Amino acid sequence: MSQLLYRPATLARALYVGSQAARAAATDTDPDAGGVGLVLQPDGSLRIYSAAGESFSRAYADPAPRTDTGDEALLAVLSLHGTQTLLARLAELDDTYETVELRADAVGIYLVRDLWVIFASASNKADTLSPVDTLAVRPRDMAGPVPPSTPDGAVPGPLWGLHAGLCLDLLTGGPAMGPEDSLDAWAVRERNDLLAWHLGDWALGRTHAAHVSPRG
């Protein structure tokens, strides 16, 4: 029998960052922007991802000790409302090494601690939503660090606002990041509306200028 264990803070960070593209692209007419996908990896880590247009975000939650993937084939999709509700429940848990177990079936997503279900209200939308998992920008397509301003320094560069908004969202808008989790961003060759980024060694993405103002 599988047992998928994660530290609450680790799971919350990955869920927040992995949902960035969907959160930024959500509108009143498309409130889920494809949804947020959760896929179990062979080593027990959880890949959490979303995409919209040329933007995508992907994050990994490392498993806690004693995780046993067994024959688990976890594949789930959350709505943004379900994502925010799950994040709120995770935020209520102390950031300790006491883990939570993640379970999913065709109906919903569940958090379990000490055999008690502490969260069971996020529906599994795998049959109705279709998040996209996009390939990262190739290193040879990166044009260098984001230019802070025009060559004469008078006017902020076209990517400056995009970079600033992304920093605010990922580093201060959600769960507290670890001290080693720096956000590194690069311009994309021959584009002034697209940003490639990495957060620590566990998340990456690509953000289009049209998706610079994520909704909470």
Disulfide bonds with the S-S distance in Angstrom:
none
